[in-house]
Amino acid sequence: MEFFLYLAWNNFETLFAPWTKTAEAKAVITDNALGYGPMGRGFTQIITISYLVEDSVYVQKKKLSQRIDKKEIGSKVLIEYAVKDPKNFEIKGFLKQ
C-alpha cells in the first residue's frame, strides 16, 4: 500500500537508476527529426543531444513524448546520467534560453 501511495504522490514516476550513483549535466540538442507516434498514430520528435562528462563527449538519441512542444536545435536540456555508464541517461527537463 505504501508503495502505491509513493508512486501516486510522485505522479507514477519511478526513480531513475535508484541502485546506482547519478549526476546531472546540461546537454544541447544537435539534431531534431520526426518519428511515428505510439502504434503508428501521429508523429513524435526524435532529438539528438550532446553532453560532456569529464573529458568525453556523448551523443545520444531520445524519442520524446507527443505532449512535449517542438524543440529547436541549440536548445538546452537538463539530464541525469549514471556515473558508471554515462550513456544511460534520463531527461529531467528543458531549460529556457
N, C-alpha and C positions, 0 to 999 in steps of 0.2 A: 504494500500500500504506500509506503514512504517513497519508494522508487517512482511510482506513478505520480505522486504529488510533486516530487522534484522535477520530473520531466514536464508536467503541466505548468509549473511555475516558470520554467525556462523555455516556454513555447515549443516544447517537444524537441529541443535541440540537445544533442549529446555533446560531451566534451571532446575536443579534438585531441587524439592520442593521449588519453589520460595516464597511460603506462610509461610514458617517456617524457624527457625534458624538452620543452619547446621554447622558441624565441620568436619575436616579431621583427619584421623588416618591411621597408617600403619598396614596392615594385612599380614598374612603369609598363603600361600597355604598349606593345610594339607592333601588334597586328590585330585586326578585327575582321572576322568573317561571319557568314551566316550558315547555320546548320538547321536541320529539321528538328521540330519540337517533339514532345513526347508522343509516341505512337504515330509519328509521321504527320501530325497536325500542326500547322503553323510553323513559325520559324523561331530560332533562338540564336543568341550570339555565341561565337567561339572566340575567345580572346587569347592572345599570346602575351605573356608577361615575362619581364626580365628583372631579376633581382640579384643582389650581391650578398654573398655570405663569406666572410673572411676574405680570401683572395680569389674566390671562384664566382663566376657569373653563371646563373641558372636561367634557362629559358624553358618555360612550361606553357602548355595549353590548358584552358579550362572552359567548359561549356557552362554558360550562365543560365539562370532561371529566366523564363519568359517574363517574369514580373519585374525584372531589372531593366531600367531605361537604357537606351543605347549609350555605349561608352565609346569615347573617341581615342584614337592613337595619341599617346602622350599623357593620358590621364594617370593619376597616381592611385595605387591600390595598397591597402594595408593587409599583409598576410601573416599567418602564424605557421611556422615550419618546425619539423622535428630536427633537433640539433644534430642527432647522429645520422639523419638522412634528409638533407635539405630539399630533396626532390619531393618529399612528402609534405604537402602544404594545404592550407585552407584559407580562403579569402575571408578576412574579418570585416572589411568594409572598403568603401571607395572614398578617397579624400577629395575635398574641394580644391580647385585650382587656386 
